[in-house]
Amino acid sequence: MTHIDDIEDALDRKTICGIEAAFRDLVQWPKDDAVRGADDGNELELLLDRVTAALAADRKPMPDDLVTCITVRSGDGMWLRDDRSYAAGARAVAARSAKWRIMFDACLGSSDEGRTVLDPYEVP
């Protein structure tokens, strides 16, 4: 389990292992209630944006369960067919960030008054 303060600390300190752990927890959330401390879906969405940007050059391979999660949730396995690095995973998640936003908002709500909260299983 990770607290959002730990994610922000890893981003501020640029500790790659902490950023990778944050990516795994955010992408696989709400598995095991992996991320705590967020007030709404927007907070998780902003952290995911920062984490994916921080992993842009990370060539370390992702664990199989994370690759599977990204493939299933993004609905497109092509992103990770030839490259299973954190950088490729971050690009795949960033390209389909609306799917994670919908899930975050559906589970936690959104502080954006103009944003509609959709069903987490509805594909945008």
C-alpha positions as CSV (number, residue, x, y, z in Angstrom):
1,M,0.0,0.0,0.0
2,T,1.3,3.5,-0.9
3,H,0.2,6.8,0.4
4,I,-0.1,9.7,-2.0
5,D,2.5,11.6,0.1
6,D,5.0,8.7,-0.6
7,I,4.3,9.1,-4.4
8,E,4.9,12.9,-4.2
9,D,8.1,12.3,-2.2
10,A,9.4,9.8,-4.8
11,L,8.6,12.2,-7.6
12,D,10.3,15.2,-5.8
13,R,13.4,13.1,-4.9
14,K,13.4,11.4,-8.4
15,T,13.8,8.0,-6.8
16,I,13.1,5.7,-9.8
17,C,12.3,2.6,-7.6
18,G,9.7,4.7,-5.8
19,I,8.3,6.1,-9.0
20,E,8.1,2.6,-10.5
21,A,6.2,1.4,-7.4
22,A,3.8,4.4,-7.6
23,F,3.2,3.5,-11.3
24,R,2.4,-0.1,-10.4
25,D,0.0,1.0,-7.6
26,L,-1.7,3.7,-9.6
27,V,-2.2,1.6,-12.7
28,Q,-3.4,-1.5,-10.8
29,W,-5.6,0.6,-8.4
30,P,-8.0,-0.2,-6.7
31,K,-6.3,-3.6,-6.4
32,D,-5.7,-4.2,-2.7
33,D,-6.5,-0.6,-2.0
34,A,-2.9,0.1,-3.2
35,V,-3.1,3.9,-3.0
36,R,-4.4,5.8,0.1
37,G,-4.8,9.4,1.0
38,A,-6.5,10.8,-2.2
39,D,-9.5,13.0,-1.7
40,D,-10.8,12.5,-5.2
41,G,-10.1,11.0,-8.6
42,N,-8.5,14.1,-9.9
43,E,-5.7,13.8,-7.3
44,L,-4.8,10.3,-8.5
45,E,-5.1,11.4,-12.1
46,L,-2.6,14.2,-11.6
47,L,-0.2,11.9,-9.8
48,L,-0.5,9.3,-12.6
49,D,0.3,12.1,-15.2
50,R,3.4,13.1,-13.2
51,V,4.5,9.5,-12.7
52,T,4.1,8.5,-16.4
53,A,6.2,11.6,-17.4
54,A,8.9,10.6,-14.9
55,L,9.2,7.2,-16.4
56,A,9.6,8.4,-20.0
57,A,13.2,7.1,-20.2
58,D,13.0,4.1,-17.9
59,R,14.1,1.0,-19.8
60,K,13.7,-1.5,-16.9
61,P,11.2,-4.2,-17.8
62,M,7.8,-4.2,-16.0
63,P,6.5,-7.3,-14.1
64,D,4.2,-9.5,-16.1
65,D,1.1,-8.7,-14.0
66,L,1.6,-5.0,-14.7
67,V,1.9,-5.6,-18.4
68,T,-1.3,-7.7,-18.3
69,C,-3.2,-5.0,-16.4
70,I,-2.1,-2.3,-18.8
71,T,-3.0,-4.5,-21.8
72,V,-6.5,-5.4,-20.4
73,R,-7.4,-1.9,-19.1
74,S,-6.1,0.0,-22.2
75,G,-7.8,-2.5,-24.5
76,D,-4.8,-2.4,-26.8
77,G,-1.9,-4.9,-26.4
78,M,0.0,-3.4,-29.4
79,W,1.7,-0.9,-27.1
80,L,3.6,-3.5,-25.2
81,R,4.1,-6.3,-27.8
82,D,7.7,-5.5,-28.5
83,D,8.7,-3.3,-25.6
84,R,7.7,-4.2,-22.0
85,S,9.7,-1.4,-20.4
86,Y,8.3,1.1,-17.8
87,A,8.8,3.8,-20.5
88,A,6.5,1.8,-22.9
89,G,4.0,1.1,-20.2
90,A,4.0,4.8,-19.2
91,R,3.3,5.8,-22.9
92,A,0.5,3.2,-23.1
93,V,-1.2,4.5,-20.0
94,A,-0.7,8.2,-21.0
95,A,-2.3,7.5,-24.4
96,R,-5.3,5.9,-22.7
97,S,-5.4,8.1,-19.6
98,A,-9.1,8.7,-19.9
99,K,-9.7,5.1,-19.0
100,W,-7.9,5.5,-15.7
101,R,-9.5,8.9,-15.1
102,I,-12.9,7.3,-15.4
103,M,-12.0,4.5,-13.0
104,F,-10.6,7.0,-10.4
105,D,-13.6,9.3,-10.7
106,A,-16.1,6.4,-10.5
107,C,-14.5,5.1,-7.3
108,L,-13.5,8.4,-5.6
109,G,-15.6,11.1,-7.3
110,S,-14.3,14.2,-9.0
111,S,-13.8,17.7,-7.7
112,D,-14.3,19.0,-11.3
113,E,-17.9,20.4,-11.3
114,G,-18.1,20.3,-15.1
115,R,-16.8,16.7,-15.5
116,T,-19.3,13.9,-15.7
117,V,-18.4,10.8,-13.7
118,L,-18.9,7.7,-15.9
119,D,-19.2,4.1,-15.2
120,P,-15.6,2.6,-14.8
121,Y,-16.4,-0.1,-17.3
122,E,-17.7,2.2,-20.0
123,V,-15.1,2.8,-22.7
124,P,-14.8,6.4,-23.7
